[in-house]
Structure formats: C-alpha cells, structure tokens
Amino acid sequence: MPEEQERIEYLIKQKKTFSPSKGFRDNAIVRDESIYKRAKRSPEAFWESFAKELHWYRKWKRVLDWKLPHSKWFVGGKMNVSYNCIDRHIDSPRRNKAAIIWEGELGETSILTYWDLYREVNKFANVLKDLGIEKGDRVTIYLPMIPELPIAMLACARIGAPHNVVFGGFSAESLTSRINDSKSTLLITADGGYRKGSVVALKKNADEALTDTPTIRNVVVVKRVGDKESVSMKKGRDLWWHDLMKYAPPYCDPEKMDSEDLLYILYTSGTTGKPKGIVHTTGGFLTGVYATFKLVFDIREEDTYWCTADIGWVTGHSYVVYGPLANGATTLMYEGAPKYPDIGRFWSIVEKYGVTVFYTAPTAIRSYMRWGDEYLNKYNLSTLRLLGSVGEPINPEAWMWYYVNIGKKRCPIVDTWWQTETGMILITPLPGVTKLKPGSATFPFPGIDVDVVDENGKSIKEGTGYLVIKNPWPAMLRTIYGDPKRYVEEYWSRFPNMYFTGDWANKDKDGYLWILGRVDDVMNVAGHRISTMEVESALVDHHSVAEAAVIGKSDELKGQSIVAFTSLKEGIKSDSKLLDELKQHVVKKIGAIARPDSIIFTVELPKTRSGKIMRRLLRDIAEGRVLGDTTTLADPEVVKQLKDKYGHKEM
Ligand code: PRX
C-alpha cells in the first residue's frame, strides 16, 4: 500500500499527535486530566481508593510505611489474592462470565467461566495442601501456556504458597538454579507443550533439572501432549495432575494473608551472571495491577482482552492473570507461536473471539509489518477498540503501522513502560485523555513521580538522561529474594533517594517521555531481558573458550540481537562446527532466547589497561560505526584487526 506508506512517513515527519475520538473519550473510565492532580495531591489517598474496591478480611491501619528504600503497603491489612480474583466475582452476574478463554496451538478452545476457575483453583489448592505444601512454601511452576498455569498460580495464592514461575523456554540448568535459589519443595510441570507445531519436552528438561535440586519432594505433571512424548514418572516423586484432581475436595478456605506476605518470586536478568529473584507481595501488588489494568486498558464488563505475553514473564503475571481477573474481566490465553500454522494466526484469534483490547510487543508488530497485508486483510478486526504495546521501545514507524493497519485509525495505542521490578505499568497514556505521539510512552501513571536526571541525579528539564522514580508505588518489588544487599545496590545506590530503572530516556519540550533502552549490560532481545554476563558465563563454560564478551547489536526486527566476541584456548581451531556447538551450548545453559545471533572469533578481546573489556568498542565494531575513544586501550592492534575483519560486514 504505497499511498498509506507515504502517509505514515509524512505523519512521522510532521510529528503529528493523535487524540482519542470524542466517542472513545465520552465512554472512557477516565475522561479528563483531573485524575493526575488528585493523585499528585495525595498519592496515598489515590491508591487507597483502589484498595477499597478490593476485598479485605481486615482493613489496613496505614496505607504506606516508607523507610527508603523499603516500603510496606496497606500495613496491617489482610486479604487473599485468589479470593479477590475469583470468589469476589462468583456471587455476582460474573459467575458465568468467561474468566479465561484459552486457544491451543492446535486450534482447541477451552473456556473457563469464573465458576469453573473457582472449582479448579479450589480443587488444586487442596491438592497442594495434600502434598504437604503450607503457607510460605515456595512452588516452582514450569508449564506451557495452558489453563493449568493460572490455575496453579491462583491455587498457590489461595493457600499462601509463593509461586516461582519459570518460562517454559528456559533450559534445564536455568530451571535448576531457580528451584535452588527459591528452595522450592514442589515442581509443577507438563509432559510437554506445543511450539510452532513441535513438542517441547518439558518433563524431560525437568528430569534433567531435578538431578540437582535437593529441596524438591514432589513433581505434579499435567498431561498436555500425551502420546506425542514419552515421559518417565519417578515413583514416589512424580504424580499426574489429573489423578490428583479426581478426588480433590471442591472447596479450600483461602488463607488470610498479611498485605506484605510474599505472593511470588520471578527471576529476571540483571547486570551480573546470576538472575535476580524479584519479590512481590500481596496487597500492594494486587492494588497496583488492579488499578493500572482498569485505567490503562479502560476495561469494560463486555471486553475480550488479549495480552499475547507468556505468563512466564512479568507481563503475563500482571496483565494476563492478576490484573484482568481482579477486575472480573475476560482474559484470553494463546498457547503457541504467532506464525503457526500461518502468519494470520493472531488476527484469526482476534476475529474468532471478537477481541476488543489487544496488548502485544513491538517485535511482534514489526514482524507483522514485514509479513505484509495478505493475511491481515483476510480477517475482520472491527471489534478492536484499544491497542497496547510493551517490553521495548516502539519506533514511530511500527507505531503508525499498528495504528493504521490494526487499529484502523480508530483505536488509541497505550505504549506502556514498566519492568519485572515495578510489577505494574508506571509510564503510559490514559487512552481517553492523552494526546499520543507515535513512539512515546507519554506520561507517568497518576501518582507516580518519574524523572529524567543527569549523571549527578539533577533533574533534566528537556533532553536525555537516566530514568528514575522518586516515590514508592504499591506493586514495587520489596527486595531480591535471599539477597537484600543486592536490592539496595542495584536500585538505590546509583542516585541517592531515587529508584534507578537502568533505562535512559528523553524528555521533550512538552514533557513527553521517550524511552531509549538500557544503559547497563542488559540486552533487550525481542522484548526479552537477557544479561550479557549470563551469555558470557555460558560461553566460557565451554571447554574451548578462553574469554567472551557479549553485546546487544541494534536489530530492526528484534530491537537487539546477540553478538559474542570469543577468544579460544591455545590450539583450538575456529570453524563452523565449533560455532554451532557454542551457540548450542548457550541454548543448553540458558535457553533458546539467549542463542547468539553471531559469534566472532578473535585472538584477543579489546581491554583497557586495567583489564576491563571495552564493550562499547565492540558494539561500535558490530554496528559498523566510527570507533569511539580508544586511548585507554591496552593493545590498539586488537581493535584494528577486529575492525578490519568484521567492521563492515553484515553480522
Ligand atoms: O528497558 C525497558 C524495557 O524493558 C525493560 C524491563 O524488562 P522486563 O523486566 O523484562 O519487563 C518487560 C515488560 C514489562 C525496561 O527496563 N521496556 C519495557 N517496556 C517498555 C520498555 N522500553 C521502552 N518502552 C516500553 N514500553
């Protein structure tokens, strides 16, 4: 569509803004900007108003205890997250409303009403208790995108056992380290899952992981792929989900949890090789995701909401499971890949279920842009009324394409910035209010004090700097599991009295925020957070590798791609066989998401005189840029050789 293309380019150049239509604004939950003022005047009263919409066994004594950098929310309050996400809706007309619509990769459908969810969660909560799981015991969940995943999470929440969900794409070794760090006593997994038409052997991975996990007592296995994958069940340890559920009693009293009791741990990559267990607690987390889901997605009773994220990531925790269910909304879960069986799959799902609110990642949008209109035009997307984006910066071209081709210029786009640590959306438009600029996440959510600061922590009026948050928010992480020191060091030490996000951002003359990406050694590959150090550790773990330095190279589709510079041990020859072996080694150590796109063999890595690897230089080489300052380099010849060899080649 060349005409449309021209129009998009024109709009970007014009720096055009997009206001919600009158129709959208008039029907929106938030219709004017007074909410920002109200929240600013008293953030505590603002958050309290949402907490009051939830169910509490005992009301809080104080909204907030803030002893920087430690916050406690709704202090003294008692509630249960599963009660709020399920029981609260079953005594209302929502009882028979679809809570979860599930679409399997093979095309199967399963719809769980709130009553169905209530029954399954209660039964599984009793199964957990029967297996000896008590309040406070950690449960690791390693499942594909099937209904048993949210059922297991909610059952854990019901009995007060914190869950630790591990993305199904992670390797056995990653699973081992997450089980051991959290000291989980139970693992919930499946025989397998479907991905792009093939079976992912989850139980096999789990068995491998479990050779080195002394705390695990039992494994519950969901039968998902059946005959397609042979599984071995270890006697006395492994139990089938369906056997356990057969005789489970139908009701389990929800545990009255303290507002600050642990709800879940979720591991994410940091600047070191070891993933961090991000700790989220009960009352504040639920209030935060409840409020943001309601206002950012402007949710209505009749909406069919679809967030395409896997529940193994934080987006799935907050905005596939807890936010939508706390609001009594209908949330759609899709098991598989966007390309399976063809590239029309996402849009066929939108048409099939009449999706009204759609939330996805820029990488997916850019893929669809590339794949063209043929499949898109086959489907009726007229039910859509609101679009969302998350996980990485969205470039204005992709924003415009999304706006024109998916939203048909009718749907506002909410570009939402947040992190595993923040638990909830912190920077976002409010769809009925905010004038949108393509590519900008716009403004902080009401009640959130975000700023862009310089090296010294001084606020920048207009321009580029570090993104920080200056006041506490209810769903903020409380600590890093088992490592309270690292919590302070990672987030509260770079600038005094401010939470450092690790991102840099630009504030324009109108106060709009444009997130530019990470300033640290964390990569963002297709919206997935991967640490350079983790990939480096995986590489040097291979017997042929002497040293490795990993960088994220700009990539049009994925945001960043992984490039590894590697030096080999004496006498080892570099060839394509070794190259494949090294890539496979990273997959084995971490998972397919961390597979390097390119590996470059070099005799030595460029280092400063003090021995630090100069990653910035390597990035310049990989991206074919003019080299920056090399004066501190120990051996400038190393760079020259690398540049001569690779500097201009497509990598
Ligand atoms: O760099 C930012 C980027 O993703 C990082 C957080 O990653 P994770 O904890 O995996 O959570 C992802 C989903 C919430 C951030 O530090 N990021 C997230 N959302 C955006 C974003 N970058 C730009 N724009 C966004 N909307």
Boltz pocket constraint, residues with backbone or C-beta under 6 A from the ligand:
constraints:
  - pocket:
      binder: B
      contacts: [[A, 268], [A, 314], [A, 315], [A, 389], [A, 390], [A, 391], [A, 392], [A, 393], [A, 394], [A, 415], [A, 416], [A, 417], [A, 418], [A, 419], [A, 420], [A, 421], [A, 427], [A, 441], [A, 501], [A, 502], [A, 503], [A, 515], [A, 516], [A, 517], [A, 518], [A, 524], [A, 527], [A, 528], [A, 529]]
      max_distance: 6.0
